[in-house]
Amino acid sequence: MTVPNRFPRLRVLWSFARPHTRTLALGLVLALAGSGLGLASPMVTKWVLDALGTGGSLTGPIGALLGLLVLGAVISRWQWTKLGALGERVVLEARESMVRRFLRATVPAVTRHSPGELVTRVTSDTVLLREAATSSVIGLINGVVMLAGTLVLMSLLDVVLLGVTLAAVLVVVVLFALLMPTISKAQTRAQEQVGKLGGVLEGALRAIRTVKVSRAEERQSERILAHARTSAEHGVRAVRAEATAWTVAWSGVQLAIILILGIGAWRVGAGHLEVSSLIAFLLYAFGLMDPITELSQNFTGLQSGIAAAERIREINAIETEPVTRPHPRRGEPSRTGPVLELRGVTAAYGPEGGPAVRGVDLTVPRRGHLAIVGPSGAGKTTLFSLLLGFLEPQEGTLLLDGRPYAEHTRDEIRSRLAYVEQDAPIVPGTIRDNLLFSHPDATEEEMAAALAEVRLTGRVDVLDDGLDTPLSSTQVSGGERQRIALARALLRTPDVLLLDEATAQLDGLTEAAIHDCIRNRAATGAVVTIAHRLSTVIDADGIVVVDQGRVRAAGDHAGLLATDRLYRELVASLRIAELPDPAPAST
């Protein structure tokens, strides 16, 4: 089964069903068999009436009706089960593909979309895909066959009455051909608005405290509901078009039945038609709505499914990270030089934006604490994104152990690094799940040691379920969240520990303990911090000042205070300098 190239939208939908061609073929055969049994019923009914008229035995026709009933029930259940299971498999495969794509995608590619929009594609769009990729296609084929079969059998009974029926069917077909593009366009736009609604709602719920403090509940509600209203407007347009089509279709068929009854009665009276044939013809006419209903419902479902399939397939355009080494390795790694190095690196977050960093040269010693400071937007976090492989340089080279990043896989690079984000997000699950997120095979002793380093042992010990206590953003403070993230990073000694203002939400005593931890780690490995506070910077072995995407200066605290104007301004404005000695009291 193939789909011609002139139907590109249908080909997108077919790409989801193609791996299940055999099951679809079986479902089609079962559907056609069921339709065939349904088409046979009026003819068997005619047989019953003819037997009554001639005084013949009713055993044969009644037995045939019962046989059709039982066989039809068996086939119907088999088809329903097969296609239902197939629909769930199609949904599962689509969800698996999208989830894996999301988590393998580059960070800039994912962050260009709102999380709510991506979640909507995994949840809502796949539900619309389920029926379209399985039942709708088969329903359309079956409906066409059943409609054609009904008309053929009608022609065997009476050609004159068939002409009346064809006129009604022609009106219905033309009407649906005119209205279906309108229905498809309205449903596509409604789905797009639902995706936007999910993105805005997700952002509002994430920032619910800010929304409330800003007294923005009503404004945010209106912004979110604007998408809901627009979606509803498009949905109402689709419903109106469907209602018009259905009303005209039902009215046309009913009018055809009235004409069939009147003309058929006249032909019976004239001796041109038997009563049993008229009754059988009427049964076909009454059943004519079944294939028309099946065609219209499945065509509508197909339109929704095609729109959903296109939105799902758009995920394939999201760029993913390479899983292999872009280039073969050359030579042995250096174990004596810097662990990380940037040479003339320029990078941007997209082709339409300017460089976030330009011509950066940076060396991270194998041991020691390196602090990166600078004003907001200077490119500090971008440097971390480059080191972690979240962002590819446009120019220049990054090296790990003296080897270019291109000679390492992403997993190899990240296995050498540990990273604590500024927001320190909690991974869904328990405290244990959070600690083991990077190293699932860590022991109880290693977890206990990491918790002790960040002074969380006492907090965990008083919990009823200890490490197995479920976590949520409402159950822990910002400082506790940062300490859990830091404990996760410290669980196994990394070669390089990257901290993005990891002490911003800690009290003084806990912060002092974390600084002790940083000093201990710096004695055996590399620690790189993005910092704005003296408590984080003062003990650093080296400080790098970044401004407007460039490395402006480097040195220690005292040296930079004496030589760099921007650093002095940062110290003064962010209060990260030591307080001056108090002036002597006047006498």
C-alpha positions as CSV (number, residue, x, y, z in Angstrom):
1,M,0.0,0.0,0.0
2,T,1.5,3.3,-1.1
3,V,0.2,6.9,-1.2
4,P,0.8,9.0,-4.4
5,N,3.1,12.0,-4.1
6,R,0.3,14.3,-5.1
7,F,-1.2,13.8,-1.6
8,P,1.7,15.0,0.6
9,R,-0.5,15.6,3.7
10,L,-1.9,12.1,3.5
11,R,1.6,10.7,3.1
12,V,2.6,12.3,6.4
13,L,-0.3,10.4,8.1
14,W,0.5,7.2,6.2
15,S,4.1,7.3,7.5
16,F,2.7,6.5,11.0
17,A,0.6,3.6,9.8
18,R,3.0,2.1,7.2
19,P,4.9,-0.1,9.7
20,H,1.6,-1.9,10.5
21,T,0.4,-2.6,6.9
22,R,-0.4,-6.3,7.7
23,T,-2.6,-5.4,10.6
24,L,-4.3,-2.7,8.6
25,A,-4.9,-5.1,5.8
26,L,-6.5,-7.6,8.2
27,G,-8.7,-4.9,9.7
28,L,-9.8,-3.8,6.2
29,V,-10.6,-7.4,5.3
30,L,-12.7,-7.8,8.5
31,A,-14.4,-4.5,7.9
32,L,-15.3,-5.5,4.3
33,A,-16.5,-8.9,5.6
34,G,-18.7,-7.2,8.1
35,S,-20.1,-4.9,5.5
36,G,-20.7,-7.8,3.2
37,L,-22.8,-9.5,5.9
38,G,-24.7,-6.3,6.5
39,L,-25.5,-6.0,2.8
40,A,-26.7,-9.6,2.7
41,S,-29.4,-9.0,5.4
42,P,-32.0,-7.2,3.2
43,M,-31.7,-9.9,0.6
44,V,-32.2,-12.6,3.1
45,T,-35.2,-10.6,4.4
46,K,-36.6,-10.6,0.9
47,W,-36.1,-14.4,1.0
48,V,-38.2,-14.6,4.1
49,L,-41.0,-12.5,2.6
50,D,-40.9,-14.6,-0.6
51,A,-41.1,-17.8,1.4
52,L,-44.2,-16.4,3.3
53,G,-45.8,-15.5,0.0
54,T,-45.3,-18.9,-1.6
55,G,-45.9,-20.9,1.6
56,G,-42.3,-22.3,1.6
57,S,-40.2,-23.3,4.6
58,L,-38.9,-20.5,6.8
59,T,-36.1,-22.6,8.3
60,G,-33.5,-21.7,5.7
61,P,-34.0,-17.9,5.6
62,I,-34.4,-17.6,9.4
63,G,-31.3,-19.7,9.9
64,A,-29.4,-17.6,7.5
65,L,-30.4,-14.4,9.4
66,L,-29.2,-15.9,12.7
67,G,-26.0,-17.0,11.0
68,L,-25.4,-13.5,9.7
69,L,-26.0,-12.1,13.2
70,V,-23.5,-14.4,15.0
71,L,-20.9,-14.2,12.3
72,G,-21.2,-10.4,12.1
73,A,-20.8,-10.1,15.9
74,V,-17.6,-12.2,15.9
75,I,-16.1,-10.3,13.0
76,S,-17.1,-6.9,14.5
77,R,-15.4,-7.7,17.9
78,W,-12.3,-9.1,16.1
79,Q,-12.0,-5.9,14.0
80,W,-12.6,-3.6,16.9
81,T,-9.9,-5.4,19.0
82,K,-7.4,-5.4,16.3
83,L,-7.7,-1.8,15.3
84,G,-8.0,-0.6,18.8
85,A,-4.7,-2.3,19.8
86,L,-3.1,-1.0,16.6
87,G,-4.2,2.6,17.4
88,E,-2.6,2.3,20.9
89,R,0.6,1.0,19.3
90,V,0.7,3.9,16.8
91,V,0.2,6.4,19.7
92,L,2.9,4.7,21.8
93,E,5.4,4.7,18.9
94,A,4.7,8.4,18.2
95,R,5.1,9.3,21.8
96,E,8.3,7.3,22.2
97,S,9.7,9.0,19.1
98,M,8.9,12.5,20.3
99,V,10.1,12.0,23.9
100,R,13.4,10.5,22.7
101,R,13.7,13.3,20.2
102,F,13.1,16.0,22.8
103,L,15.6,14.6,25.2
104,R,18.3,14.0,22.5
105,A,17.7,17.4,20.9
106,T,20.1,20.3,21.3
107,V,19.3,22.7,24.1
108,P,18.7,25.7,21.8
109,A,16.4,23.6,19.6
110,V,14.2,22.7,22.5
111,T,14.2,26.1,24.2
112,R,12.9,27.7,21.0
113,H,9.6,26.0,21.8
114,S,7.5,26.5,25.0
115,P,7.4,23.3,27.1
116,G,3.6,23.4,27.1
117,E,3.4,23.3,23.3
118,L,5.8,20.3,23.2
119,V,3.8,18.5,25.9
120,T,0.6,19.2,23.9
121,R,2.0,17.4,20.9
122,V,2.9,14.3,23.0
123,T,-0.5,14.2,24.7
124,S,-3.4,15.8,22.6
125,D,-2.0,15.4,19.1
126,T,-1.3,11.7,19.5
127,V,-4.9,11.1,20.6
128,L,-6.1,12.7,17.3
129,L,-3.5,10.6,15.4
130,R,-4.8,7.3,16.8
131,E,-8.1,7.1,15.0
132,A,-6.9,8.8,11.8
133,A,-3.9,6.5,11.3
134,T,-5.9,3.3,11.8
135,S,-9.7,3.3,11.9
136,S,-10.3,6.4,9.7
137,V,-8.5,5.1,6.7
138,I,-10.1,1.7,6.9
139,G,-13.5,3.4,7.6
140,L,-13.2,5.5,4.5
141,I,-12.4,2.5,2.3
142,N,-15.1,0.4,3.9
143,G,-17.6,3.2,3.6
144,V,-16.9,3.6,-0.1
145,V,-17.2,-0.2,-0.7
146,M,-20.4,-0.4,1.4
147,L,-21.9,2.5,-0.4
148,A,-21.0,1.0,-3.8
149,G,-22.3,-2.4,-2.7
150,T,-25.6,-0.9,-1.5
151,L,-26.1,0.9,-4.8
152,V,-25.2,-2.3,-6.9
153,L,-27.7,-4.4,-4.9
154,M,-30.3,-1.7,-5.3
155,S,-29.8,-1.8,-9.0
156,L,-30.6,-5.5,-9.0
157,L,-33.9,-4.8,-7.2
158,D,-35.1,-1.8,-9.3
159,V,-33.3,0.6,-11.6
160,V,-35.9,3.3,-11.4
161,L,-35.7,3.6,-7.6
162,L,-31.9,3.5,-7.9
163,G,-32.0,6.7,-10.0
164,V,-33.8,8.5,-7.1
165,T,-31.3,7.2,-4.7
166,L,-28.3,8.2,-6.8
167,A,-29.6,11.8,-7.0
168,A,-29.7,12.0,-3.2
169,V,-26.2,10.5,-2.9
170,L,-24.8,12.9,-5.5
171,V,-26.1,15.9,-3.5
172,V,-24.4,14.5,-0.3
173,V,-21.1,13.9,-2.1
174,V,-21.0,17.4,-3.7
175,L,-21.9,19.0,-0.3
176,F,-19.1,17.2,1.6
177,A,-16.6,18.0,-1.1
178,L,-17.4,21.7,-0.7
179,L,-17.4,21.8,3.1
180,M,-14.5,19.5,4.0
181,P,-11.7,22.0,3.2
182,T,-13.5,24.5,5.6
183,I,-13.7,21.9,8.3
184,S,-10.1,20.8,7.9
185,K,-8.8,24.4,8.0
186,A,-10.9,25.2,11.1
187,Q,-9.7,22.1,12.9
188,T,-6.1,22.7,12.1
189,R,-6.2,26.3,13.5
190,A,-8.1,25.1,16.6
191,Q,-5.3,22.6,17.3
192,E,-2.6,25.3,16.8
193,Q,-4.4,27.5,19.4
194,V,-4.6,24.6,21.9
195,G,-0.8,24.2,21.6
196,K,-0.3,27.9,22.2
197,L,-2.7,27.8,25.2
198,G,-0.7,24.9,26.7
199,G,2.6,26.9,26.4
200,V,1.2,30.0,28.0
201,L,-0.6,28.1,30.8
202,E,2.5,26.1,31.6
203,G,4.6,29.3,31.9
204,A,2.0,31.0,34.1
205,L,1.7,28.0,36.5
206,R,5.5,27.8,36.7
207,A,5.6,31.4,37.8
208,I,2.4,31.3,39.9
209,R,4.0,33.2,42.8
210,T,5.2,36.0,40.6
211,V,1.7,36.1,38.9
212,K,0.0,36.6,42.3
213,V,2.5,39.1,43.7
214,S,2.2,41.1,40.5
215,R,-1.6,41.0,40.8
216,A,-1.6,39.6,37.3
217,E,-4.1,36.8,37.7
218,E,-6.8,38.4,35.6
219,R,-4.4,39.6,32.9
220,Q,-2.8,36.2,32.6
221,S,-6.2,34.5,32.6
222,E,-7.2,36.7,29.7
223,R,-4.0,36.0,27.8
224,I,-4.5,32.3,28.2
225,L,-8.2,32.3,27.6
226,A,-7.7,34.4,24.4
227,H,-6.1,31.3,22.9
228,A,-8.9,29.1,24.3
229,R,-11.5,31.5,22.8
230,T,-9.8,31.5,19.4
231,S,-9.6,27.7,19.4
232,A,-13.3,27.6,20.3
233,E,-14.2,30.0,17.5
234,H,-12.4,27.8,15.0
235,G,-14.0,24.7,16.6
236,V,-17.5,26.3,16.3
237,R,-16.8,27.0,12.6
238,A,-16.0,23.4,12.1
239,V,-19.1,22.3,14.0
240,R,-21.3,24.6,11.9
241,A,-19.9,23.2,8.7
242,E,-20.3,19.7,9.9
243,A,-23.8,20.4,11.1
244,T,-24.7,21.8,7.7
245,A,-23.3,18.8,5.9
246,W,-25.1,16.4,8.2
247,T,-28.4,18.2,8.1
248,V,-28.4,18.3,4.3
249,A,-27.2,14.7,4.1
250,W,-29.9,13.4,6.5
251,S,-32.6,15.4,4.8
252,G,-31.5,14.3,1.4
253,V,-31.6,10.6,2.4
254,Q,-35.0,11.0,4.1
255,L,-36.4,12.8,1.0
256,A,-35.0,9.9,-1.1
257,I,-36.8,7.4,1.2
258,I,-40.1,9.3,0.9
259,L,-39.8,9.3,-2.9
260,I,-38.7,5.6,-3.0
261,L,-41.8,4.7,-0.9
262,G,-44.2,6.7,-3.1
263,I,-42.7,5.7,-6.5
264,G,-42.2,2.1,-5.2
265,A,-45.8,1.8,-4.1
266,W,-46.9,3.1,-7.5
267,R,-44.7,0.5,-9.3
268,V,-46.0,-2.3,-7.0
269,G,-49.5,-1.3,-7.9
270,A,-48.7,-1.3,-11.6
271,G,-47.2,-4.8,-11.3
272,H,-43.6,-3.7,-12.1
273,L,-42.2,-4.5,-8.7
274,E,-42.8,-7.1,-6.0
275,V,-43.6,-6.1,-2.5
276,S,-40.7,-8.1,-1.1
277,S,-38.3,-6.2,-3.5
278,L,-39.7,-2.9,-2.4
279,I,-39.2,-3.8,1.3
280,A,-35.6,-5.0,0.6
281,F,-35.0,-1.7,-1.4
282,L,-36.3,0.3,1.5
283,L,-34.1,-1.6,4.0
284,Y,-31.1,-0.6,1.8
285,A,-32.3,3.0,1.6
286,F,-32.7,3.1,5.4
287,G,-29.2,1.7,5.8
288,L,-27.8,4.1,3.2
289,M,-27.0,6.5,6.1
290,D,-24.6,4.0,7.6
291,P,-21.9,4.3,4.8
292,I,-22.6,8.0,4.4
293,T,-22.2,8.5,8.2
294,E,-19.1,6.3,8.2
295,L,-17.6,8.3,5.3
296,S,-18.2,11.7,6.8
297,Q,-17.1,10.8,10.3
298,N,-13.9,9.2,9.2
299,F,-13.2,12.0,6.7
300,T,-13.6,14.5,9.5
301,G,-11.4,12.4,11.8
302,L,-8.9,12.0,8.9
303,Q,-8.6,15.8,8.6
304,S,-8.0,16.2,12.4
305,G,-5.5,13.4,12.3
306,I,-3.6,14.8,9.3
307,A,-3.2,18.1,11.1
308,A,-2.0,16.3,14.2
309,A,0.4,14.1,12.2
310,E,1.9,17.2,10.6
311,R,2.5,18.8,14.0
312,I,4.0,15.6,15.3
313,R,6.3,15.2,12.2
314,E,7.5,18.8,12.7
315,I,9.4,17.4,15.7
316,N,11.6,15.5,13.3
317,A,13.0,18.9,12.2
318,I,14.4,19.5,15.8
319,E,18.1,19.2,15.7
320,T,19.6,16.5,17.8
321,E,23.0,16.1,19.4
322,P,25.5,13.7,17.7
323,V,25.8,10.4,19.4
324,T,29.1,9.5,17.8
325,R,32.4,11.3,17.5
326,P,32.4,13.7,14.6
327,H,36.1,13.1,14.0
328,P,38.4,10.1,14.8
329,R,40.8,10.5,17.7
330,R,44.4,11.5,17.1
331,G,47.1,10.9,19.6
332,E,47.0,10.4,23.3
333,P,45.1,12.8,25.7
334,S,47.2,15.2,27.8
335,R,47.1,14.6,31.6
336,T,49.3,17.4,32.6
337,G,48.0,20.5,30.8
338,P,44.6,22.2,31.3
339,V,41.6,20.0,31.6
340,L,39.4,22.3,29.5
341,E,40.4,25.0,27.0
342,L,38.6,27.4,24.7
343,R,40.6,28.8,21.8
344,G,39.2,31.8,19.8
345,V,35.6,30.6,20.4
346,T,32.7,32.5,18.8
347,A,29.1,31.2,19.3
348,A,25.5,32.3,18.8
349,Y,22.2,30.8,19.8
350,G,20.8,31.0,16.3
351,P,21.6,32.1,12.7
352,E,19.3,35.1,13.2
353,G,21.0,36.4,16.4
354,G,24.4,38.0,16.9
355,P,27.3,36.1,18.6
356,A,26.8,35.6,22.4
357,V,30.5,35.2,22.8
358,R,33.3,36.4,20.5
359,G,36.9,35.2,20.2
360,V,37.0,33.8,23.7
361,D,40.3,32.2,25.0
362,L,39.8,30.5,28.3
363,T,41.9,27.9,30.2
364,V,40.6,25.8,33.0
365,P,43.4,24.3,35.1
366,R,43.3,20.7,36.1
367,R,43.1,21.7,39.7
368,G,41.9,24.9,41.4
369,H,38.9,27.3,41.6
370,L,38.2,29.5,38.6
371,A,35.5,32.2,39.1
372,I,33.8,33.9,36.1
373,V,32.2,37.3,36.8
374,G,30.6,40.0,34.6
375,P,27.4,42.0,34.1
376,S,24.1,40.3,33.1
377,G,24.2,39.3,29.4
378,A,28.0,39.3,29.3
379,G,28.1,35.6,28.1
380,K,28.9,33.8,31.3
381,T,26.2,31.1,31.1
382,T,27.0,30.8,27.4
383,L,30.5,29.7,28.3
384,F,29.0,27.0,30.4
385,S,26.7,26.0,27.6
386,L,29.8,25.6,25.3
387,L,31.7,23.6,27.9
388,L,28.8,21.2,28.5
389,G,28.2,20.8,24.7
390,F,24.8,22.5,24.8
391,L,26.0,25.0,22.1
392,E,28.2,24.5,19.1
393,P,30.9,27.1,18.4
394,Q,30.7,28.9,15.1
395,E,34.5,29.5,15.2
396,G,37.3,28.3,17.3
397,T,38.0,25.1,19.2
398,L,37.1,23.6,22.6
399,L,39.5,21.0,24.0
400,L,39.2,18.4,26.7
401,D,42.5,16.9,27.9
402,G,44.1,18.6,24.9
403,R,41.8,16.9,22.4
404,P,39.2,18.8,20.4
405,Y,35.6,18.3,21.5
406,A,35.0,16.8,18.0
407,E,37.0,13.8,19.0
408,H,34.7,13.0,22.0
409,T,31.1,12.0,22.2
410,R,28.7,14.1,24.2
411,D,28.5,11.4,26.9
412,E,32.3,11.2,27.2
413,I,32.5,15.0,27.7
414,R,29.6,15.1,30.2
415,S,30.8,12.1,32.2
416,R,33.9,14.2,33.1
417,L,31.8,17.2,34.3
418,A,29.2,18.0,36.9
419,Y,26.8,20.9,36.6
420,V,24.6,22.8,39.1
421,E,22.1,25.2,37.4
422,Q,21.3,28.5,38.9
423,D,17.6,27.6,39.2
424,A,18.6,24.1,40.5
425,P,15.4,22.3,39.2
426,I,14.2,19.3,41.1
427,V,13.9,16.0,39.1
428,P,10.4,14.5,39.6
429,G,10.6,11.7,42.2
430,T,12.1,11.2,45.6
431,I,15.3,12.6,47.3
432,R,17.0,9.3,46.4
433,D,15.9,9.7,42.7
434,N,17.4,13.2,42.6
435,L,20.7,12.1,44.1
436,L,21.0,9.1,41.8
437,F,20.0,11.0,38.7
438,S,23.6,11.2,37.3
439,H,25.0,8.1,38.9
440,P,22.3,5.4,39.4
441,D,24.8,2.9,40.8
442,A,26.0,5.1,43.7
443,T,26.0,3.4,47.1
444,E,24.2,4.5,50.3
445,E,27.5,5.5,51.8
446,E,28.2,7.8,48.8
447,M,24.8,9.4,49.1
448,A,25.3,10.0,52.8
449,A,28.7,11.6,52.3
450,A,27.3,13.9,49.6
451,L,24.4,15.0,51.9
452,A,26.8,15.6,54.7
453,E,29.0,17.8,52.5
454,V,26.0,20.1,51.8
455,R,24.7,19.9,55.4
456,L,21.4,18.1,54.5
457,T,21.9,15.1,56.7
458,G,19.9,16.4,59.6
459,R,17.0,17.6,57.3
460,V,16.7,14.2,55.7
461,D,17.0,12.2,58.9
462,V,13.9,13.9,60.4
463,L,11.7,12.9,57.4
464,D,9.5,9.8,57.9
465,D,10.6,8.2,54.6
466,G,14.2,9.6,54.6
467,L,15.7,9.4,51.2
468,D,12.5,7.9,49.8
469,T,10.5,11.1,50.6
470,P,8.8,12.4,47.4
471,L,9.9,15.9,46.4
472,S,8.1,18.8,44.8
473,S,9.0,22.4,44.3
474,T,6.6,23.3,47.1
475,Q,8.2,21.0,49.7
476,V,11.7,22.4,49.7
477,S,13.1,25.9,50.0
478,G,15.3,27.4,47.3
479,G,18.3,26.8,49.4
480,E,17.5,23.2,50.0
481,R,16.8,22.7,46.3
482,Q,20.3,24.1,45.5
483,R,21.9,21.9,48.1
484,I,20.2,18.8,46.7
485,A,21.4,19.7,43.2
486,L,24.9,20.3,44.6
487,A,24.9,16.9,46.4
488,R,23.9,15.3,43.2
489,A,26.9,16.9,41.5
490,L,29.2,15.9,44.3
491,L,28.1,12.3,44.5
492,R,30.9,11.1,42.3
493,T,34.1,13.2,42.2
494,P,33.9,15.0,38.8
495,D,37.0,16.2,36.9
496,V,35.3,19.6,36.6
497,L,32.6,21.0,38.8
498,L,30.6,23.8,37.1
499,L,28.5,25.9,39.5
500,D,26.2,28.6,38.2
501,E,25.7,30.8,41.3
502,A,25.1,27.7,43.3
503,T,25.2,29.6,46.7
504,A,22.7,32.4,45.7
505,Q,19.9,31.1,48.0
506,L,21.9,29.8,51.0
507,D,22.1,31.3,54.4
508,G,25.5,32.4,55.7
509,L,26.3,29.3,57.7
510,T,25.3,26.9,55.0
511,E,27.1,29.0,52.4
512,A,30.3,28.8,54.5
513,A,30.0,25.0,54.5
514,I,29.6,25.0,50.7
515,H,32.7,27.1,50.3
516,D,34.6,24.6,52.4
517,C,33.3,22.0,50.0
518,I,34.4,24.0,47.0
519,R,37.8,24.4,48.5
520,N,38.1,20.7,49.1
521,R,37.1,19.9,45.6
522,A,39.4,22.5,44.1
523,A,42.3,20.8,45.9
524,T,41.8,17.6,43.8
525,G,40.0,18.8,40.7
526,A,38.7,21.8,38.8
527,V,35.9,24.0,40.0
528,V,34.4,26.7,37.8
529,T,31.9,29.1,39.2
530,I,29.7,31.9,37.9
531,A,29.5,34.2,40.8
532,H,28.5,37.7,41.9
533,R,29.4,37.5,45.6
534,L,32.7,38.0,47.3
535,S,32.1,34.9,49.4
536,T,32.3,32.9,46.2
537,V,35.0,34.9,44.5
538,I,37.5,35.9,47.2
539,D,39.2,32.5,47.6
540,A,39.2,31.7,43.9
541,D,42.6,30.8,42.4
542,G,41.8,32.8,39.3
543,I,39.0,35.2,38.2
544,V,37.9,35.9,34.7
545,V,36.0,39.1,33.9
546,V,33.6,38.7,30.9
547,D,31.9,41.7,29.2
548,Q,29.9,41.9,25.9
549,G,30.8,38.3,25.0
550,R,34.6,38.7,25.4
551,V,37.1,38.0,28.1
552,R,38.0,41.4,29.4
553,A,40.5,40.6,32.1
554,A,41.9,37.8,34.2
555,G,43.7,37.6,37.5
556,D,43.1,37.4,41.2
557,H,40.8,39.6,43.4
558,A,43.4,42.0,44.5
559,G,45.0,42.4,41.2
560,L,41.7,43.0,39.3
561,L,40.6,45.6,41.9
562,A,43.8,47.5,41.1
563,T,43.8,47.1,37.4
564,D,40.2,46.7,36.0
565,R,37.6,49.4,36.1
566,L,34.6,47.1,35.3
567,Y,35.6,44.6,38.1
568,R,35.8,47.5,40.6
569,E,32.3,48.6,39.5
570,L,30.9,45.1,39.8
571,V,32.4,44.8,43.2
572,A,30.8,48.1,44.3
573,S,27.4,47.5,42.7
574,L,27.0,43.9,43.7
575,R,28.6,44.3,47.1
576,I,31.0,41.5,46.6
577,A,34.0,43.4,48.1
578,E,35.3,43.4,51.5
579,L,33.9,46.3,53.6
580,P,36.5,49.1,54.0
581,D,38.0,49.6,57.4
582,P,35.8,51.9,59.5
583,A,36.9,55.5,59.7
584,P,38.4,56.4,63.1
585,A,35.9,58.1,65.4
586,S,36.3,61.8,65.6
587,T,37.1,63.4,68.9
